[in-house]
Amino acid sequence: MTQINQAAWLVEAGKPLEVREAPMPTPGSGEIVVKNAAIAINPLDTHMQDSGVFVKEWPAILGCDVAGEVHDVGADVTRLKKGDRVIGHAINLVTSQPRDGAYALYTVIRADKAAILPDSIPFTHGVVVPFALEAAVCVLSVKEPGTALPGVSTPALGLPYPSLEDPAESPRKTLIVYGASSSVGSMTTQLATAAGIHVIAIAGAHSVALCQRCGASEVLDHKDPDLVHKAVTAVKDSTFEFIGIFDAISTPETYTRDLEILAQVGGGQLAAVHPPPADVPGNVKAGMIFAVDDVAGPVWREYVTSALEMGRLKALPEPVIVGKGLEGVQLALEKYRVGVSATKLVVEL
Ligand SMILES: NC(=O)c1ccc[n+]([C@@H]2O[C@H](COP(=O)([O-])OP(=O)(O)OC[C@H]3O[C@@H](n4cnc5c(N)ncnc54)[C@H](OP(=O)(O)O)[C@@H]3O)[C@@H](O)[C@H]2O)c1
């Protein structure tokens, strides 16, 4: 039977998505085609829709997170086969190719950015993992600074990958994750603690349980007027080497607090998700992550499936299913713009 592809196309910046036919993608070497069962909404998608940023080819298909069945396999793919249940990170952000966008019935995924999803985890849950996972590995395990945007370097914390074993007790390190209820913040907390890092989380008071499920040792309320003092005390009490702050929110307000904390603990890394302040003190190393990097390859290959099976990696934050079918994607983007708290919006296909 001939398969027909459809996509929710962005025809022009600032316009609603239009659902219509799309070319049926074929996988190149090292690629798979996924028949999507669920896709997730990321803030990047709303920025791309609003401004057309990063889009080089029009019309465009946006979206970075897919879960579904492998429909077709390209040459040199040995780890995955037709019919496997998978999650994957779609990289239209980098390639600007419509075939690489998630908001379609079929999407091309690089096999090294995909992993088998255990049968016990529904597609609608597994789909919260891919882009956040890739971002979290880029926060933690990049070893050499690169370039995120012209003139903005990437941070290089050089921390170990998450482990399926209990990581060695020593030498341990302490990291603050600011915005730990967000998708990227909660995934960074999970991967850091699975690498033996002691995480002090900063999140809303209603997200304490989520941060603890992700492995945080301590959770501080981001609305507490005494936040800076409490964070400094937590760092000084931790006895482990302090690495710095991953700021998953990266606004002027959070940067002010980051720099106040770093000033009182003797400096450290400031890893941000947007360009950090240009004028940081000499003892602060600031950089912006770029969440598409081959550094995540070993984590996709060797960690994700087993860790999900063992419950060591959890599909968090919990998804909220906001629609069915490609027509639901525009609605989901609008819901995202209203705001989310400790959740990921998901559309079932
Ligand atoms: N540079 C890159 O490569 C890259 C990659 C991925 C994402 N990003 C960026 O990273 C950011 C996070 O993305 P995401 O998908 O993780 O976002 P998200 O899950 O949609 O973030 C929403 C969460 O942020 C929390 N939050 C908002 N303001 C906060 C504050 N002042 N302090 C602490 N928590 C706060 C909210 O907590 P409450 O419940 O308390 O409201 C909510 O749970 C976005 O700006 C995105 O564009 C960048």
The ligand as an ORCA input file, in Angstrom:
! r2SCAN-3c Opt
* xyz 0 1
  N      20.314     26.831     23.524
  C      19.721     25.671     23.254
  O      20.264     24.832     22.514
  C      18.377     25.352     23.872
  C      17.867     24.038     23.797
  C      16.644     23.748     24.411
  C      15.954     24.767     25.070
  N      16.459     26.030     25.091
  C      15.770     27.094     25.821
  O      15.726     26.662     27.182
  C      14.590     27.226     27.822
  C      13.882     26.096     28.561
  O      13.272     25.216     27.636
  P      12.287     24.098     28.189
  O      11.706     23.380     27.053
  O      12.998     23.345     29.239
  O      11.199     25.048     28.872
  P       9.850     24.711     29.604
  O       9.853     23.317     30.126
  O       8.720     25.122     28.745
  O       9.954     25.781     30.840
  C       8.848     26.005     31.666
  C       9.306     25.874     33.124
  O      10.173     26.959     33.452
  C      10.003     27.271     34.817
  N      10.370     28.668     35.080
  C       9.944     29.755     34.402
  N      10.507     30.877     34.969
  C      11.277     30.455     36.004
  C      12.098     31.117     36.953
  N      12.231     32.459     36.968
  N      12.762     30.373     37.862
  C      12.659     29.007     37.868
  N      11.876     28.321     36.999
  C      11.198     29.041     36.082
  C       8.515     27.053     35.035
  O       8.381     26.770     36.397
  P       7.075     27.187     37.251
  O       6.259     25.965     37.314
  O       7.605     27.569     38.569
  O       6.403     28.306     36.519
  C       8.157     25.887     34.113
  O       8.126     24.640     34.784
  C      13.763     27.902     26.733
  O      14.021     29.295     26.763
  C      14.317     27.297     25.444
  O      14.159     28.151     24.338
  C      17.652     26.340     24.512
*
